[in-house]
Amino acid sequence: MRAENMNIKDIVIRDPFILTDDGRYYLYGTRSETAWGHGNGFDVYESDDLENWTGPKEIFRRPENFWADKEFWAPECIRKGNTYYLIATFGTEGKPKGIQILKSDTPAGTFSLLTQDPVTPKDWNCLDGTVFTDEENTSWLVFSHSFPQEPGGAIVAARLSEDMTALVSEPQTLFHAEDAPWTRPIPFAREEFGLDGNNYFSDGPYLFYNSVGKLCMLWSSWSERGYAMGISVSENGITGPWIHGEEAAYYGGGHGMVFTENTGKSYVVWHAPNEALHEHPRLMPLSQFAENG
């Protein structure tokens, strides 16, 4: 069903991502109703003013015989030349989650798979991929390497091929969630995942430059107040070292990203609350958000 003039507060999605393209806004995200179970596709919402939206329009539907059938998460759309790429997480029972990249000629789809298998290591549990292009025009895939393999909650980066179909360097760990002062082990690790000991998670990395040109990363984890989002700052490009804030920038929601609207003003968008079927995109100017953090 396609709704006209929907307010962003009426949209229910997780992991929101906004692409500004030719003066129009495109909002992508995880379908809340299928986030933790059977997965079958992704949608887009469109707007001219960030207030009135149309959608959802399906931009990807699970192909027959596709390896993944659950946990379709966190689609991010970027443009390279005249091609649009969707970076997303997929899962299935009995295999690690993986990140695949899709492409389309338009930001509104339809998107098709670039490869039949994930670009991330097949034996790693990987999620929430984002593409960062550095000052030397090298594209990196940044993602979370998750428990049970990485109980510290790793954020990892590897260089991407020009055609976006493969990693062309060994993944390197940028930092672990447990390194940040504000994070805490997830309290439900044994109950929900059967894990012993302290287990941290990292998700939703997104890299951006702040007002003084420092490379920053938004990312999310568990805190003493539940799901939360922090900002870390690099002292030397993507490989760091990364310096973490004492406190999270936002408690009660997360998985944010930064985009620039038509007048050149930067905003943060994230989802809150972190409650199934009640998650809505939240918007705040980056300058205000950074002050809060």
C-alpha positions, 0 to 999 in steps of 0.5 A, a space after each residue: 500500500 502506498 500512502 500519500 503525505 505520510 509524516 515521518 513520525 508515522 513511518 515504522 522502520 528500524 535502521 533508517 538511512 536517507 539519501 539526498 539525490 537530485 533534490 529529493 530524499 529517499 528513506 530506506 530501512 529495516 521492516 519492523 514487522 519482519 526484523 527478527 524473523 522471515 525476511 522478504 524484501 526492502 522498501 523506500 519512502 520518498 519526499 521533497 521536504 523531509 516532512 511529507 513522504 510517500 511509500 512504502 514502495 518495494 525496491 527488492 523482493 527475495 528471489 526464488 532460491 536466494 540463500 537468505 530467508 530471515 533478518 533482512 537488515 539495514 539497507 543503505 543506498 549510495 550513488 556512484 556515477 549513474 549507479 545506485 548501490 544498496 548495502 544490506 545484511 541477510 541471514 538464514 538458519 545455521 549460517 553466519 549473517 552476511 553483507 551483500 550489495 545490490 544495484 539499480 539505475 534509480 534510487 527507487 529501484 528495483 534493485 538486483 543482487 550483484 553477487 550470489 554470495 555475501 562479500 563479507 567472509 563466509 565464516 564470519 557473522 557480519 552485519 550492518 555494512 556501510 561504505 566509506 570513501 576516503 580522501 584518496 577515493 578508496 572505498 571501504 566496507 565498514 561493518 560489525 563482526 558480531 558475537 559469538 565469534 567476537 564477544 567484544 563487539 568488533 567494528 571492522 573495515 576492508 577495502 572494496 573493489 571498484 565494481 563493489 563485488 568483493 573485498 580486496 584487502 583483509 578485514 582489519 579491526 578498528 575497535 571493539 564496543 567494549 573499548 568505549 566507556 559507555 558500553 555494557 555487556 548485553 544482559 540477555 546473552 545467555 537467555 536469548 543466545 545461549 552465550 556465557 561470559 561478557 558479550 558486547 555487540 556493535 552495530 550501525 556504523 556510519 562515518 562522516 566528517 564533523 565541522 572541523 574536518 575530523 573523521 567521526 563514526 556513529 555506532 550503537 551498542 548496549 549501555 546501562 540505559 539500554 540500546 544507545 548510540 555513540 560518537 567516536 573520533 579518529 586521530 588518523 583516518 579510517 584506521 584510527 586510533 579511535 577515541 570514544 566519548 565517556 557517554 553515549 550521544 543518545 540513549 533509547 534508540 540508535 543505528 543512526 547516519 548523517 545526511 546533508 539536506 538540500 540547503 547544505 545543512 547536515 542532519 542525523 537520522 536514527 530510530 527510537 524507541 528500540 521497540 518492535 513495531 514502534 520504531 520511528 525515524 528521528 531527525 536532529 541537526 548534526 550540530 545540535 546532536 553533537 552538542 547533546 553528545 
